[in-house]
Amino acid sequence: MEEKQSINGKSPHATPRILIVTPEVTFAPSGMGPDSLSICARAGGLGDICAAQIHALFERGVDVHLAMPNYRNVFKNSTHPTPALDIPQRPRKLPENRIHLAQDRSFYYHSRLFMDTSWETIRISLAFQREVINRIIPEVQPDLIHCYDWMTGLIPAMAKCIGIPCLFSFYRLDAPHLLLHTIEEQGIDAALFWQNCFFGRMPGSYEETRHSNPVDLLATGVFAAQWVGALSPTYLTSLTQSQSDLAPPVLKGELQRKMQDGKVRAVLPAPDPSFNPATDRALLRPYSPETHFSGKLFNKLQLQETLGLCMDSTVPICFWPTRLDSSRRGCRLMLNCLEEILQRYRHLQIVFVADGDGQSELANRIASLGAADRVAVCDFDARRYRLAYGGSDFVLMPLYLDPCALPCRIGQRYGALPIAFDAGAIHDCTAHLNWETGHGNGFLFRYFDATGFFWAIDQAMAFYRQPKDLRSREVQRIMRDSLEQANSDATIERVIELYSRAMDGAPVRFGRSDSDHSLIAA
C-alpha cells in the first residue's frame, strides 16, 4: 500500500474518512449498506458502544466506515430481530457500501460470540486483522482508523508504518501475548511493523525476537496509536494511579506514558438514542417519565409471562444485563449470594438476559434451589433485553471495575435504578440515592463483598417500600435527568474533537451539519 498523504488539505476525500474497526457491534445504521439490517454481533457492552458511536457519526454526516468479521451464523440467527431498533432509512442515499466484512472461515460458523483469550478467539482476531490490513484498509483508504480493544491491537502498529493516524480504545484488560512467528503463520506480515509492537522484553533484532519474545496485543495498540481512548475518567484513574494493581504492569506503564504526553482522553459513552422508553417499540407499553409508573407495570407483567416467572406486578424485579463470565469477580459474587438473596427477599424476582460461560452454572443453581418461578436466565436477545429494562425496577451491576457502565445509564433512562459497586465508570454516572433530599440515582456499596452487596440491596428494597408518590417522584426525576444529561450529541462532539487531535490537531470539517459544530479545532 502506498503511504498516505498528509491529512491537511491533501486528502483525496472531500471530508475525512473514518474507519471504525471492531470485533463486535450491536447493529448498524440502515443506510450504511444493503446488508446493514443483518449486522448484529454482540459479546458484551463494547458492541453497544460501537453501535451508538457509528449511529451518531452517520447521522452527523461523517464519512464513517465499519470493519468487522463476517460472523455468518451470528448474523443469520439475529437477522434484524427487532425492527424498531434500527435507524430509519434516510432520504439521503450513500454512494457506496460502508460496511466491510472480513472474510475467513474461522469466524463463519460461530453461533455466538465469546470474546475471551482462548486460542479460538485469538485465531479469529488474527484472521480479522489480516483481512483489515491486507484488504479493507487498501480498499477504504481511510484518513483515520479507530480501533477497539485487543482484537485490533496490531492495526495501529501497521497504520503507523504507512502514515495513517490511529485512535485505539481499550475495553477488556485481559489480552493474549503472541510470538511474531505465530502472527505470521496466520498471514500477517509482521516484519513490516514489528518495531511498532510492544514485547515482553526489549527486542534485539527481528530474527532474535521472532521466536522468543511475545507481543502483548493490548499494550501494542496503546503503544502504537497516536491517541488512546478510555470510556471513563474514573476507570482510567483507577488503572493508572501509582498504587493500583488493577491493570497488568506493562499496560499501566504504557498508559501512564501516554498520559504524560497528553495523548489519552476519556470520553463517556452515551446510550444510543433508541434506548428511550417513550419510543422503544420493544416494550409492550412505551412510557415517559411522567407515565412510568403504569407503563412499567404492564411491561413487568409481559416480562414475567415471557420468562415463566410468577406474574405479580407488585414484586420488585432486578435485572442483570451484563455477560456472565465466570472469571469476573462480580459474577462470582452474584452466584455466591443468590441463595441468600432469595431467602432474604421473599418477593424479589431476578432476570438474567446474558450470554457467557457462567450461564450454565447459574441455570443449575436456579434449578437446585427450585427457584424457576422467581429467577429466569436466558440468552441475550435484543427485544428481551430492552423489555427487561422496561419491566424491571433495579439493574444489578455488582461489577468490580466496569469500563463503561452503559447498563447503569440505560437503566436510569428506563426507571430501573442501579444496584452497583462504587468504582470505575459506575462512579461517574451513579450517586447513592437519598430519597428524602431528592439527590442520587442508584444504590452503591463501597466494600466489595457480600456484606456490602446485601447492604445496597437492603437500601433498594427500603426505597421500593416507600409510598407510591415518593417513589414515583424520584424515579421520574432520575429518568428525566438521565435522558437530558446522557446526550449522544455531546458525546459525539468530544469524539470528533478527539479525531481532529489525532489528525495533527488541524481544524477539520467532518461531514454536513446544520450548524458549525462539524468544524472542530484542536
C-alpha positions in Angstrom: 0.0 0.0 0.0 1.2 3.5 -0.8 1.9 5.8 2.1 -1.0 8.1 3.0 -0.6 11.8 2.1 -1.0 14.4 4.8 -4.5 14.9 6.0 -4.1 18.7 6.0 -5.7 19.7 2.7 -4.2 16.8 0.7 -6.6 14.0 1.5 -8.2 12.5 -1.6 -11.6 12.7 0.2 -13.8 15.8 0.5 -14.1 15.2 4.2 -12.0 12.9 6.4 -12.9 9.2 6.1 -13.1 7.3 9.4 -12.7 3.5 9.5 -14.0 2.0 12.8 -12.5 -1.4 13.4 -14.3 -3.5 16.0 -14.8 -7.2 16.7 -18.5 -6.6 17.6 -21.3 -4.1 17.0 -25.0 -4.4 18.1 -26.4 -3.0 14.9 -25.5 -0.7 12.0 -27.5 2.2 10.5 -29.7 1.0 7.7 -28.3 3.5 5.2 -24.8 2.1 5.6 -25.3 -0.6 3.1 -27.7 -3.3 1.8 -26.6 -5.9 4.4 -26.7 -3.5 7.4 -30.1 -4.8 8.7 -28.5 -8.2 9.5 -25.3 -6.8 11.1 -25.6 -7.7 14.8 -22.8 -9.4 16.7 -22.6 -8.6 20.4 -20.5 -10.3 23.0 -20.9 -7.5 25.6 -21.1 -3.8 26.2 -18.5 -3.0 23.6 -21.0 -3.8 20.8 -23.5 -1.3 22.2 -20.8 1.4 22.5 -19.7 0.9 18.9 -23.3 0.9 17.6 -24.1 4.2 19.4 -20.9 5.9 18.0 -21.5 4.7 14.4 -25.1 5.8 14.7 -24.2 9.3 15.9 -21.3 9.8 13.4 -23.5 8.6 10.5 -26.4 10.9 11.5 -23.9 13.8 11.7 -23.0 13.1 8.1 -19.4 11.9 8.9 -17.9 9.6 6.2 -17.7 6.7 8.6 -17.0 3.1 7.6 -17.2 -0.1 9.6 -14.9 -3.1 9.5 -15.8 -6.3 11.4 -15.7 -10.0 11.0 -18.4 -11.8 8.9 -20.0 -13.9 11.6 -22.3 -15.6 9.2 -24.1 -17.8 11.7 -24.4 -15.0 14.3 -25.9 -12.6 11.6 -28.3 -15.4 10.4 -29.5 -16.1 14.0 -30.0 -12.4 14.8 -31.3 -11.1 11.4 -32.9 -7.9 12.5 -34.9 -9.5 15.4 -36.2 -6.1 16.5 -37.0 -3.8 13.5 -37.7 -0.8 15.8 -34.0 -0.9 16.9 -32.6 0.1 13.5 -32.2 3.7 12.5 -34.9 4.7 10.0 -34.0 4.8 6.3 -32.9 8.4 5.5 -33.7 10.2 2.2 -30.0 10.8 1.6 -28.6 7.8 -0.1 -24.9 6.8 0.4 -22.8 6.4 -2.8 -21.2 3.2 -1.6 -21.4 0.4 0.9 -19.7 1.5 4.1 -19.8 -1.9 5.8 -16.7 -4.0 5.2 -16.9 -7.6 6.4 -13.7 -9.5 6.9 -13.9 -12.9 5.3 -12.5 -16.1 6.8 -13.9 -19.5 7.7 -12.5 -19.1 11.3 -15.5 -16.9 12.1 -18.1 -18.0 9.7 -19.6 -20.8 11.7 -19.9 -19.5 15.3 -23.5 -19.2 16.5 -22.5 -16.9 19.5 -19.6 -14.7 20.4 -17.3 -15.3 23.4 -14.5 -12.6 23.5 -12.1 -14.5 25.8 -8.4 -15.3 25.3 -8.8 -18.8 24.1 -6.9 -20.0 21.0 -10.2 -19.9 19.0 -10.7 -16.3 19.8 -7.1 -15.5 19.1 -7.3 -17.2 15.7 -10.4 -15.1 14.9 -8.6 -11.9 15.9 -5.6 -12.7 13.7 -7.8 -13.6 10.7 -9.8 -10.4 11.3 -6.7 -8.2 11.5 -5.2 -9.9 8.5 -8.2 -9.0 6.4 -8.3 -5.4 7.7 -4.6 -4.9 7.0 -4.3 -6.7 3.6 -7.7 -5.9 2.1 -10.0 -3.5 3.9 -7.6 -0.6 4.6 -6.4 -0.5 0.9 -10.0 -0.6 -0.3 -11.3 2.1 2.1 -8.2 4.4 2.1 -9.2 5.9 5.5 -7.8 9.2 6.8 -8.2 7.9 10.4 -8.6 4.5 11.9 -10.4 4.0 15.2 -9.6 0.5 16.7 -11.5 -1.1 19.6 -9.9 -3.5 22.0 -7.1 -6.1 21.8 -8.6 -8.0 18.9 -7.5 -5.0 16.8 -4.2 -4.3 18.6 -1.8 -4.9 15.6 -3.6 -2.5 13.3 -2.2 0.7 15.0 1.3 -0.7 14.6 0.7 -1.3 10.9 -1.0 2.0 10.4 1.9 3.9 11.9 4.2 2.5 9.2 2.0 3.8 6.4 1.2 7.2 7.9 -2.4 6.7 8.8 -3.3 8.2 12.3 -4.9 5.8 14.6 -7.0 6.1 17.8 -7.1 3.0 20.0 -9.9 2.5 22.6 -9.4 -0.3 25.1 -12.2 -2.2 26.9 -11.1 -5.6 28.2 -7.9 -5.8 30.2 -7.0 -9.4 29.6 -5.2 -9.9 26.3 -3.0 -12.7 24.9 0.7 -12.5 24.2 1.8 -14.0 20.8 5.0 -14.6 19.1 5.7 -12.9 15.8 6.1 -16.4 14.3 2.5 -17.3 15.3 1.2 -14.0 14.0 2.9 -14.5 10.6 1.6 -18.1 10.4 -1.9 -16.6 10.2 -1.0 -14.5 7.1 0.1 -11.2 8.7 3.5 -9.9 7.5 4.6 -8.6 10.9 8.1 -8.0 9.7 6.8 -4.7 8.2 5.7 -3.2 11.5 7.4 -5.3 14.3 9.3 -2.3 15.6 6.0 -0.7 16.5 4.9 -3.6 18.6 5.2 -3.9 22.4 7.1 -7.0 23.5 7.6 -8.9 26.7 11.2 -7.6 26.9 13.3 -5.1 24.9 13.7 -6.7 21.4 17.0 -7.0 19.7 17.0 -8.0 16.0 13.9 -9.2 14.2 15.2 -12.7 13.9 16.1 -12.9 17.6 12.7 -11.6 18.6 10.5 -13.6 16.2 10.6 -17.0 18.0 11.3 -16.0 21.6 9.8 -12.6 22.5 5.9 -12.4 22.7 3.9 -9.4 21.5 1.3 -8.0 24.0 -1.7 -7.2 21.7 -3.4 -4.8 24.1 -0.2 -2.9 25.0 0.8 -2.8 21.3 -2.5 -1.0 20.5 -1.8 1.6 23.2 1.9 1.9 22.3 1.4 2.4 18.5 -1.7 4.6 18.4 -1.4 8.3 18.2 -4.1 8.7 20.7 -5.7 6.4 23.3 -9.4 6.5 24.3 -10.8 5.4 27.6 -14.5 5.1 28.3 -14.5 6.6 31.8 -12.2 9.1 33.6 -12.5 7.2 37.0 -11.8 3.9 35.3 -8.7 5.4 33.7 -7.5 6.9 37.0 -8.1 3.5 38.8 -5.9 1.8 36.3 -3.0 4.3 36.2 -2.7 5.6 39.8 0.7 4.6 41.3 -0.6 2.2 44.0 -3.0 0.4 41.6 -2.5 -3.2 40.6 -5.8 -3.5 38.6 -4.1 -3.3 35.2 -1.2 -5.5 34.0 2.0 -3.6 34.8 3.1 -3.2 31.1 -0.3 -1.8 30.2 -0.4 0.5 33.3 3.1 1.8 32.4 2.3 2.5 28.8 -1.0 4.3 29.7 1.0 6.4 32.2 3.5 7.3 29.4 0.7 8.2 27.0 -1.0 10.4 29.7 2.3 12.2 30.4 2.4 13.0 26.6 -1.2 14.2 26.8 -2.3 11.5 24.3 -5.1 9.9 26.4 -8.6 11.1 26.5 -11.6 9.7 28.4 -15.0 10.1 26.7 -18.0 8.8 28.5 -20.2 6.9 26.0 -23.9 7.8 25.9 -26.6 5.2 25.3 -27.9 5.0 21.8 -30.9 7.4 21.3 -33.0 4.3 20.5 -32.8 3.4 24.2 -35.8 5.6 25.1 -38.8 4.1 26.9 -41.1 6.6 25.3 -40.3 5.4 21.8 -39.0 1.9 22.3 -41.3 -0.5 20.4 -39.7 -3.5 22.1 -41.9 -2.5 25.1 -45.4 -3.7 25.5 -46.3 -0.2 26.6 -43.9 2.7 26.0 -43.8 5.3 28.7 -42.4 8.7 29.6 -41.0 9.9 32.9 -44.5 11.2 33.7 -46.2 7.9 32.9 -43.6 5.5 34.0 -45.5 4.0 37.0 -48.3 2.5 35.0 -46.1 1.8 31.9 -43.6 -0.3 33.9 -46.4 -2.3 35.5 -47.6 -3.5 32.1 -44.1 -4.3 30.9 -43.4 -6.1 34.1 -46.3 -8.5 33.6 -45.2 -9.0 30.0 -41.6 -9.8 31.1 -42.9 -12.2 33.8 -45.1 -14.0 31.3 -42.4 -14.2 28.7 -39.9 -15.7 31.1 -42.2 -18.0 33.0 -42.0 -16.1 36.3 -44.8 -15.8 38.8 -46.9 -13.0 37.5 -47.3 -10.3 40.1 -47.0 -6.6 39.3 -46.3 -5.7 42.9 -43.0 -7.5 43.3 -39.7 -5.8 42.7 -37.6 -7.2 39.7 -33.8 -6.9 39.5 -32.3 -7.2 36.0 -28.7 -8.5 35.3 -27.7 -7.0 31.9 -24.0 -7.9 31.5 -22.1 -11.0 30.4 -22.0 -14.0 32.8 -18.3 -14.6 32.7 -17.2 -16.9 35.5 -13.8 -15.3 35.8 -15.3 -11.9 36.7 -15.4 -11.1 40.4 -18.9 -9.6 40.1 -20.3 -12.7 38.5 -18.8 -14.9 41.3 -20.3 -12.6 43.9 -23.7 -12.8 42.4 -23.6 -16.6 42.1 -22.3 -17.0 45.7 -25.1 -14.7 47.1 -28.0 -15.9 45.0 -29.4 -18.4 47.6 -29.3 -15.9 50.4 -30.8 -13.2 48.3 -33.8 -15.4 47.6 -34.1 -16.3 51.3 -33.8 -12.7 52.5 -36.2 -11.1 50.0 -39.1 -13.5 49.6 -40.9 -11.5 47.0 -37.9 -10.4 44.9 -37.5 -11.7 41.3 -34.3 -11.7 39.2 -33.9 -11.7 35.4 -30.6 -12.5 33.6 -30.5 -11.7 29.9 -26.9 -12.6 29.2 -24.6 -15.0 27.5 -21.3 -16.2 28.9 -19.6 -19.4 30.3 -21.2 -18.8 33.7 -24.7 -19.1 32.3 -24.9 -22.9 32.7 -23.7 -22.8 36.3 -26.3 -20.2 37.1 -29.1 -22.2 35.5 -28.0 -25.3 37.5 -28.0 -23.2 40.7 -31.5 -21.9 40.0 -32.8 -25.5 39.3 -31.2 -26.8 42.5 -32.9 -24.1 44.5 -36.3 -24.7 42.9 -36.5 -21.0 42.0 -37.5 -21.1 38.4 -40.6 -19.1 39.2 -38.5 -16.3 40.8 -35.3 -16.3 38.7 -35.0 -16.5 34.9 -31.8 -16.8 32.9 -31.8 -16.6 29.1 -29.5 -15.9 26.2 -29.1 -12.3 25.0 -31.9 -11.2 22.7 -32.3 -7.6 21.7 -36.0 -7.3 22.2 -36.0 -9.2 25.5 -33.0 -7.1 26.7 -35.0 -3.9 26.2 -38.2 -5.3 27.7 -36.2 -6.3 30.8 -35.2 -2.6 31.3 -38.8 -1.6 30.8 -40.2 -4.2 33.2 -37.5 -4.1 36.0 -37.2 -1.8 39.0 -33.5 -2.3 39.5 -30.4 -3.1 37.5 -27.8 -5.4 39.1 -24.2 -4.2 38.5 -22.0 -5.6 41.3 -19.0 -5.5 39.0 -15.6 -4.9 40.5 -14.3 -2.5 37.8 -16.6 -1.7 34.9 -15.1 0.1 32.0 -18.2 2.0 30.8 -21.3 1.4 33.0 -23.6 1.7 30.0 -26.3 -0.6 31.5 -26.5 1.8 34.5 -27.1 4.7 32.2 -29.7 2.8 30.2 -31.4 1.6 33.4 -31.7 5.1 34.7 -33.4 6.1 31.4 -36.0 3.3 31.9 -36.5 3.9 35.6 -34.6 0.8 36.6 -32.2 2.1 39.3 -28.6 0.6 39.5 -27.5 -1.6 42.5 -23.8 -1.4 41.9 -20.3 -1.3 43.3 -19.0 2.3 43.6 -15.9 2.0 41.3 -14.8 2.6 37.8 -17.2 4.0 35.3 -20.1 3.3 37.7 -18.8 6.1 39.9 -19.0 8.5 37.0 -22.7 8.0 36.4 -24.3 6.9 39.7 -24.7 8.5 43.0 -26.3 6.9 46.1 -29.9 7.8 46.3 -31.3 9.9 49.2 -35.0 10.0 48.5 -35.6 12.4 51.4 -33.5 15.2 49.8 -34.1 14.2 46.2 -30.4 13.5 45.3 -28.8 10.5 43.7 -29.9 7.9 41.1 -28.9 4.4 42.4 -27.7 2.3 45.3 -24.0 1.9 45.8 -21.8 -0.2 48.0 -18.1 0.7 48.7 -16.8 -2.6 50.1 -16.7 -5.4 47.5 -18.0 -8.3 49.5 -21.3 -10.0 50.3 -22.0 -7.7 53.2 -21.7 -4.6 51.0 -23.8 -6.1 48.3 -26.6 -7.0 50.7 -26.5 -3.5 52.2 -27.1 -2.0 48.8 -30.0 -4.4 48.1 -31.4 -3.6 51.5 -31.3 0.1 50.6 -33.1 -0.6 47.2 -35.8 -2.7 48.9 -36.3 0.1 51.5 -36.9 2.5 48.7 -39.3 0.1 47.0 -41.4 0.0 50.2 -41.8 3.8 50.2 -45.2 5.3 49.4 -46.1 5.3 45.7 -46.0 9.1 45.4 -42.5 9.4 46.8 -41.1 6.6 44.7 -42.8 7.8 41.6 -41.4 11.3 42.1 -37.8 10.1 42.5 -37.9 7.7 39.5 -39.4 10.4 37.4 -36.6 12.8 38.3 -33.9 10.2 37.6 -35.4 9.3 34.3 -35.7 12.9 33.2 -32.2 13.8 34.3 -30.7 10.7 32.6 -32.5 11.5 29.3 -31.2 15.1 29.3 -27.7 14.5 30.6 -26.5 11.3 28.8 -26.7 13.1 25.5 -25.2 11.4 22.4 -24.8 14.8 20.7 -22.4 16.0 23.4 -20.5 12.7 23.3 -20.0 12.7 19.6 -18.7 16.3 19.7 -16.0 15.1 22.0 -15.3 12.1 19.8 -15.0 14.4 16.7 -12.7 16.7 18.6 -10.5 13.7 19.5 -10.4 12.6 15.8 -9.3 16.1 14.9 -6.5 16.0 17.5 -5.4 12.6 16.2 -5.1 14.1 12.7 -2.4 16.6 13.8 -4.8 18.9 15.5 -5.7 20.9 12.4 -9.3 22.3 12.0 -11.2 19.5 10.2 -14.7 19.5 8.8 -16.5 16.3 9.4 -19.5 15.9 7.1 -22.5 18.1 6.8 -24.2 19.9 9.7 -26.9 22.5 10.2 -24.6 24.4 12.4 -20.8 25.0 12.5 -20.3 22.2 15.1 -18.8 19.9 12.5 -15.8 22.2 12.3 -13.6 21.2 15.2 -10.3 22.8 16.0 -7.9 21.4 18.5 
